[in-house]
Structures are given as structure tokens and as C-alpha cells.
Amino acid sequence: MTNIKSIIEDEISDVMVLERSLSEVETELRSNPTFLKFLEIQQAYNDKYKEVKKIIGDQHIEAYKIDPNLKTLKFDFGTMTVKDINNLDIDETVLPPRYFKSVPNTTKIRNQYDLEGTLPKGATVTKSYQHSMSLKKVSA
């Protein structure tokens, strides 16, 4: 029988050795002013990207709600898309049996909703949206 405690200790020991090495390299890098500038710019980029993505995403979703032709926008710098998300709320006591496997067959319900625009008794849809932004990498 294998001693589980010794296996765990060996594995954790390997992780700790790598963590120490990582910490040593990080200490060396943090003494380099160019690397510190890189980290500062990287953080500023990440913060600005999140801010811009949220602003653009909110505006794109609102525009898409008014005009469904605006689902995908293509630019020289990348593509932006709004994804429809249909969240189902299901009352299993009312849902007809043909929509069950061992649990409600949400694929069948969603397909009926997408194709026919109707839902079975016991199912309702709450619409939400998701925005994605795919930008091309900038070369130096």
C-alpha cells in the first residue's frame, strides 16, 4: 500500500522548489528598471482594455437590441460580436414529459424556441447578451 502522505509531501516539495525559483527570478527582474516599466505599461494596458471593452460592449449591445443587423461589426483592427443568451427558467412540475430526459432537455426546448419562437408550458426565457471583442495584435 502506498503512503499517500509521503506522495503528497513529495509533490508539494516539487511545487515549493519551483515557487522559490520563481521568487528568486522575480526579485532579480524587479531590480531591472526596464522590466518595472514593462510591468507598469502592462498594467495600464490591461486596465484601459477592460474599461474600453466594457464601454464599447455596453454600447454595442444597446445598438444591437435596436438593430439586429449590428450583431457583428468588422474593422481593420478586429471584430466585435454580440451573442444572444437565452436563459431558461423551468418549472418542472408544469413542463410536458416530452421535454425531459432525466432532467429537462434544454437543448430541445432551446431548439423549439429558436425555430418556432414558442416555449412549452413551464419554461420561460430571460434574454441576456454577451459582447466579445477580438483585436489584431499590434506589431512593433
Residue pairs with C-beta under 8 A, 6 or more apart in sequence:
29 35
30 36
53 131
53 133
56 80
56 131
56 133
57 80
57 131
57 133
58 131
60 70
60 73
60 80
60 82
60 131
61 82
61 129
61 131
63 70
64 70
64 71
64 82
64 129
65 129
70 82
71 81
71 82
72 79
72 80
72 81
72 82
73 79
73 80
73 81
77 135
77 136
78 133
78 134
78 135
78 136
79 133
79 134
80 131
80 132
80 133
80 134
81 131
81 132
81 134
82 129
82 130
82 131
83 129
83 130
83 131
83 132
84 127
84 129
85 127
85 128
85 129
85 130
86 110
86 113
86 125
86 126
86 127
87 125
87 126
87 127
87 128
88 104
88 106
88 109
88 110
88 123
88 124
88 125
88 126
89 123
89 124
89 125
89 126
90 104
90 106
90 109
90 122
90 123
91 122
91 123
92 100
92 104
92 122
93 122
94 121
94 122
95 104
95 120
95 121
95 122
95 123
96 120
96 121
96 122
98 108
99 105
99 108
99 109
99 120
99 123
104 123
109 119
109 120
109 123
112 118
112 119
112 120
113 119
113 125
119 125
